[in-house]
Amino acid sequence: MYRTHNCGELRMAHVGNTVTLSGWVQAGRDFGSLTFVDLRDRYGITQLVFNALDDAELCERARKLGREFVISATGVVRERSNKNPNRATGDIEILVSNFDILNASKVPPFTIDDDTDGGDDLRMKYRYLDLRRSPVQNNIIFRSKLALEVRKYLTGQNFVEIETPFLIKSTPEGARDFVVPSRLNPNQFYALPQSPQTFKQILMVAGLDKYFQIVKCFRDEDLRADRQPEFTQIDCEMAFVTQEEILNTFEGLTKHIFNNTLGIQLPDFPRMSYDEALRRYGSDKPDLRFGMEFVELNDLAKGHNFAVFDSAELVVGICATGAASYSRKQIDELTEYVKRPQIGAKGLVYVRYEADGSIKSSIDKFYTPDQLKTWLQKAGAQPGDLLLILAGEEEKTRKQLNELRLEMGRQLGLMKPGDFKPLWVVDFPLLEWDEDTQRFYAMHHPFTSPKKDDVARMLTGDHQTMKDLRADAYDLVINGVEIGGGSIRIHNRELQEKNFKLLGFTPEEAEAQFGFLLGAFEYGAPPHGGIAFGFDRLCAVMNGQSSIRDFIAFPKNNMGRDMMIDAPSPIAPAQLDELYLALKKV
Ligand code: ASP
């Protein structure tokens, strides 16, 4: 038998018992006649002790154990004289009478401890070693528990878990497809699904009524910390539902998983329209852990011969509580921050409400202190606060101020870990106009329905009147991260055809790509809608982390490479031939 107990479960109550533990050697310490070895497994770390006065030869063998050797040790549990209150097993140790080396180990390339010295790529190359570290292991275990709770809740609500194919054809969701050549169908390709969108809609036409799947999706995009080329969604669809019922069902799911994994009871989620979110926070995914709402200053700022404000479409600020103590240098740094090309502001104006009530600003030349005071009052500022103002073209300025608001939230420590502020953002526009290509794009995806009141206008209207069509589309946002999104779908062939047309599809293209869906809509398609949550992201946000990588057992790096198996990689000429492919020089 390899073990009677694991390395995390022995306590004072076990003192006197003879036990066998198996695991990895975390560390060894030598104190003359006594040798200590920390033995680690998934459950914890237990201290082993070898006494040279009892058994010199055994002790000598223990001294030679290297880090990450796999051993199985038998001995008696005894109380430690020097207890370790930071460890669950810290009251006891095992006085070892015998052990076997089950496998030796090379010296690992980085420290296998809660804090590691390994860089990202090294950790990914030796992912099996990184996964031995308990913070990473805990993340993966959390993920498993979360998936289980999702299944419990949804099956409890009569949802059916149904698999949809991975080898499909392209669904336009705004990203590039990964494609797979077909050997049996020369010069033809499958695409890996960006999401099971059309299949889940077809399942509703098929009468399955409530579908879910915890499913891999594939998008060939440039990567960031919160993006992976393959990621997992909790994908859902329901028939005969209104937006209201979908929001309630998935608010229920979110509350259930927070309660059953973290023990946190979330209050009812507020809702905000897309327009309101942009107006108040400059973002369709505002972080509501802190206020710092936008204050529009056009009426107070314009008409005082300050050309920057006079020529701006929008003058808008935020009040940073307690930040009047910011030094000139700190404000210069904020100015540099908003002027970075990624943000693109031209400059930053500040009005400092000193603790003694006096007012200093970077625009003293144009405005009297009394005038500036009205700005501070409008912003609800108190002495000690700092008003930060941007100006320019409306949409851009709001986006820039959103970045500044988030940066101030970080700097002032307002994004508290363990604080969760969910929000439904609703009433998204149906379409997005793109100036460069002079065409509409679907804001969510091409299957999203306009609001009931807008349907007639969509069927009869021309391009120009389409810009303000609203959709029954919604996002769940938690702490400024988009956790999920969905919509009520079009279930009528005529309306779907019209939408494809607005999106620039010719009838032939629409038929070639989505004929199956348009066809299905002619055989009694029920009204339906759904949502998908980003599962990896949800794991990260629930644990207060920004990178999804540590919640994926085998993630890819920024170049989309799996460093452990070294993929992607070339294939043999014969394999290329079979697939009717030829390599191109790069
Ligand atoms: N398929 C959509 C997505 O992946 C979600 C949905 O509309 O249900 O974002």
Residues whose N, C-alpha, C, O or C-beta is under 5 A from the ligand:
A	BS01	LIG	Q194 S195 Q197 C236 G485 G486 S487 G530 I531 A532
